[in-house]
Structures are given as C-alpha cells and as structure tokens.
C-alpha cells in the first residue's frame, strides 16, 4: 500500500458502548484533518481473549488504543497486553477512578455503562414530572392512555402531591377530580382497571382538611365546600365510579404521601404496569 494512502487509526476499546471515549476522541480529532485519521470501535468487550485478539489485529496496523474499561482485571490485562505487543494505549478511566477513590475513600461500583443507566433514569423522571404537571386535575381532554397510572378522587384527597411523588420515581401519572356535578370523561371507563387508582377518605377528616384550606385562602369557614352532606355525597359518588371501573381503592385517611405511594407501588408491582 502506498504510504500516502495509508491512514492511521484510533482504536476505541470499551466494556460498555464506548460512547464516552468516542466523544473525547472526536473532540481531539476536531483539531486535525480528521478525514486523514480512521476511528474504529470495539464495544462490549468482556474477556481477555477478546482483548488479545483485538490487540493482535491492531499490532499489524498503524494506530493506538484509547480504552474505557471499568473492570480492573480487564483494564490491567489490556495495559500489559498492549505493552507486550508494542501497541500504544491510553487508559481514559483508570487513573481518574483510582485518584477519586484515593481522595474520597469511596470504593467505585465498577459497573460498565452505569452513566447511561443514570442518564436514562434521569430523563425518565423528567418526562414523568412534565407529564404529571400537564395531566394535573385533567378533565379528559388529554390522552389518558399515555399515563402509566390514573389517580381519581374528590377534591383534597392528596392527588396532586401523590402524582408528583410518583413522577419523581419515573411513573407517568394523570390525576382527575371527581365531582357529582360534572360527568367524568368517558375515557376513564375504557382504561384497564389496574391502571386506575381510586382515593377515598373518612368524611370528617376530609371536612377538616377542606376547612383548613378555606382558612389558608382567607375564605369563610362556612361553605358548601366543607358541608358534611356534600362531602358524603361526593365520596359516595366517587365510590360508585370506582366500582363501575373496577379499580383498586385506597383509603388515604391520616396516611402520609409516602405510605400511599407504597401501597400503589405494591399494586404496580403485582400488575407489572411499569
């Protein structure tokens, strides 16, 4: 082969996707005429045999290795094998992790691809939070089928804080207020019953909560909103909706949000919803 036509190669070896190394190498290559340099990736490397074969191949060509190997035994083997075969290699993770461990005293997890898992969970939570805000006290004009879970209940039964708590766990929740003066959207009756949770509460406790809400808003304590007759009628109406849907019902009287969520997680796990 004519030397003028020969292109050096940067080889990336990783026990995960190699995405981190690729980003760094691409940044470095931007300082050169990158069309004159090849880039080759060997991802998800899991054995010494793989490493030996790859380095033997590289040894026959002009180039060097950049590697992101998390597992210490494979990382050490790659370093020694590249020296043995006279191939230049650069460890992108090892020295950084070793120094962080040294100054912090914290043992690294040594789990390949963990940053991608963390990013995935982060974006899942953000998506769920945005969903919960968009579908807070919705009245059916939105697509309830997109929700992992739909929470129903009369006013002041903790639907919104519960939805946000579950969203922080990555669950897309829509919540809806039930009121006998308004027909609920017909869409809730076509949802799988296990995807719907009905919340109920002791009438006296609900009256107490509603009275405190009125005070907080600077409104008179005497209101139809916290009258016992109306509260009981609302709860009975909600119960009739739950029975029609056939969904699980949770009595949230004196329950913290975390405890309600624990009950919901059990339901979700049993039904394998998410």
Helices and strands as residue ranges (DSSP letters): E 8-14, H 19-29, G 34-36, E 37-42, H 48-59, E 63-68, H 72-84, E 89-91, H 94-104, H 114-134, G 144-146, E 149-153, H 159-168, E 173-177, G 186-189, G 193-195, E 196-200, H 203-216, G 224-226, H 228-245, E 248-251, H 257-271
